[in-house]
Amino acid sequence: MKKIFSRVLWAIFFFACAGVLVASQMGLIPIQIGFWTIAGSIILAICLVYNLANLNITGIVFSIAFLLILYARPLGIQRLSPWTILLAAVLVGIGLNLLLGYKRHSYISVVRNFGDSTKSKVIDGTFSRNAGDTDSHIEINQSMSDVSRYIHSKNLETIDLTSKLSDISLYLDDAQAAGDIVHLNVNVMLADVTIYLPLSWQVENNLSPFLSELDIKGTSNGGGPTLVVGGQASISEIEIKYV
């Protein structure tokens, strides 16, 4: 899940470990921590970071519960038995899963041109549908999931891509532009986006990145339309591959 988000969490984890190590050597931590407590803390912290990266609610809750058991005395909760803490973790996990464990939501909006008029349709759920031959405007909105999206439009004009905490593969190798330019407007955060382009297409980068990058793999042969990439990307990676 979400390579960028995972890297950020691991970076925070190692920064925190460095801070604890320095603070302990300087005597800034008022409690005595033994070797096995430190070893157990590292293992549980790794489990916590892993489950945070994968948005595993049950794993997050139980990682915290075992850390509470491990540090019951310094935290002043030694009157709570380990079984009490674990039972509370089970109940909290059930409650959080009921509140937050809903089906990840996504939708596609497709606008079709019919002469001088347009017809809009929003498709809810997972991206199992391909864009048809008459789809000119494609809107993709994806949160906390992975998706592959195939565009077969013969009249493509614009693509609006919004994504948070997601991995998206966008295939344009079978798409045809309505004119000389196709606009890809992105608004992504903590996302990995891979775009597959025909060799004849060219790329114009107008992206406004924050801790992000647009990487182009391969070289265009020219002669085709231009994909103009614009919008905002925060802590994300956008990769364009020629096929």
N, C-alpha and C positions, 0 to 999 in steps of 0.2 A: 504494500500500500504506500503510495505516495513517497517516492524516493526522497524528494526534497524535504518533506515533513520529517521523515525518519532521520535524515542527516542533521536537521536542526535539533531534534531531540537528543541525538547522540552527542552532538557538540555541547549542548547544555549540560548533559550528564558528565562529560569529561571535565568541563569547566568547574562544575560543582565538586567533583572529586579532587581537582587540584586545589580548590579553595579550602576544602576540609583538611587536606593533607598539610597545607601551609598553616592553617589555623591551629591544628593539633600540635605541630612542632613549635609554635609560638606560645603555646599554653593558653590560647584563647577559648578553647572548648573546656567548660568546667567539669565535664564528666570523664571518667576513665573508661576507655573502650578497649576490650581485649582483642586478641588476634582473631578468634573465631567469630566474635561479634562483627568485626570489620569484614571478614570473609563473607559471612552471611548477609551483611548489609549490601555488599557489592553484588552478590548474586540476586538478591531481591530487587535491588535498584535496576539491574539489567532487565529483569523480568518486567518491572514497572514501565521502563522506557519502551521495551518491545511491545507491550500491550497498549501503551499510549499511541505508539506509531501505527498500530493496527486497529485502534479504536475498539479494543476488546474490553467491554465494561466489566465482565466477570473477572478477567485477569487483572485489571487495574485494582478492583476492590480487594481481591485476595492478596495481591502484592502489598498493598497498604496495610491490610490486616496482619500479615506476618511481620511486617516492620514494627507495627504497634506491639506485637507480642515480644519481639526481640528487644525493644526499648521501653518495655513496660515500667521498669524501675526508674530510669531517668525522667520519664514523662509523668511519673506519679500515679500510674494506673495499675499498679501491681495487684490491687484488690480484685481486678477483673481477671478471671481465669482465662487461659487460652481458648477453652471451648466456648466461653461467653463471647469472646471477640470474634471467633470463627462463625458462631451462630448469627451474630449481628451482621457479619460480612455477607452471609447467605441472604439475609432479609434485605439488606441494602442493595445487594446485587440484583435481586428479583425486582425490587422497586425501581431501580434505575433502568433495568431492561424494559420494564413496562412503559416507563416514561420516554426513554431515549432510543430504545431498540426497534424503532419503527423502520419500515422499509425505506431504504435510501431513495430519495425522490429525484427524478429527472424528467425533463420534458423536451420535446422538439416542436418547434413552430415552423411550419412550412407555408410559404406564401406563393401562390401560383397565379400567373398572369393569364387572363382570358380576354384578349383584345384590349379594350380600354379599362377593363375592370380587373379586380383582384379577388382572390378567395383565400382566406386564411384558415388554417387548421392546426390545433395544438394536439400533439400526441403525447400521452402521459405514460410513464413507466420506463422500462429499459429500452436501450437503443437496439432493437432487433430489426428495425425497418431501414430500408435504403431509400435515399431520395430518388424520386422518379424523374422521367425525362423532362418534365415541364417545370420542375422546381427551380425558381430563380433566386429566392431568398431563403436561406437556411439559418435557423436559430437553434443553438444547442446550449442547454443549461444543465450542468452536471455538478453534483456535490457528493463527496465522500464515496466514490466508487470508481471502477475501471470500465472503460467502454471503447469499442471499435466502431467507427462510423464510416459507412461507405456512401460516397456521393456519386450518382450516375446521371446527374442533371446535364442536359444538352443546352441549357440556357442559363448558366450560373452567373449571378451578378455579385451577390454579397453573402458572407457567412458571418454571423455573430456568435462568438464562442465565449461563454461564461463558465468558469470552473473554479471550484475550491476543493482542495484536498482530493484531487482526482488524477488519474492517468488516462489520457485520451489519445487514441490513434485515429487520425483523420485521413481517409484515403480519397485523393482527388485524381488518381491515375486514370479513371474512366470518365472524368467530368469534362465538359466542354463549356468554355466561357461564352457569354452572350455578346461580348465585345472584346476589346483589347485589354481590359483590366477587370480583375476580380478582387474585391475588397474583403479582407479577413480582419474583422474587428474583434480583438480579444480583450477580456477582462478576467484575468486569472490570478489566483493566489495559492501558493503552496501546491502547484500542479506541475505535472509533466505532460507536455503535448508533443506528439510526433505527427508530422504531416508528410504524406507521401505524394510527390508531384511527378507529372510526366517530364521527360527530359527537355521537351520544347518550352516548358514554362520558365519564366524568369521571376525573380523575387526582388521586391523593393521593401526595405526595412525602415518603417516609420514608427517602430515600437518605442514606448516610453518605459524602460525597465527600472526596477528597483531590486537590487541583489538578484538579478535575473540575466539570462542570456538567450540570444537567438543564434543557433548553430546550424549552418548549412552544410550538408554532406553531399558531395558530388558537384558537378558543373553542368549548367544548362547548355543545350545545343543551340538555343535561340530559335526565333521564328514563331514562337507561341505567345500567348497572353502573359500579362504580368500579374503576379499575386502581390498585392500591396498589403503588407502586414502592419496594422496599427493598433492603438489601444494601450492598455496598461498591463504590466506583468510584475507581480511582486513575489519574490522568493520562489521563482519558478524557472523551468527550463523548457524552451521551445526548440525543437529540432526539426529541420526540414530535410527529407531524404529524396533524392531523385531516383526514380525507378523506370 
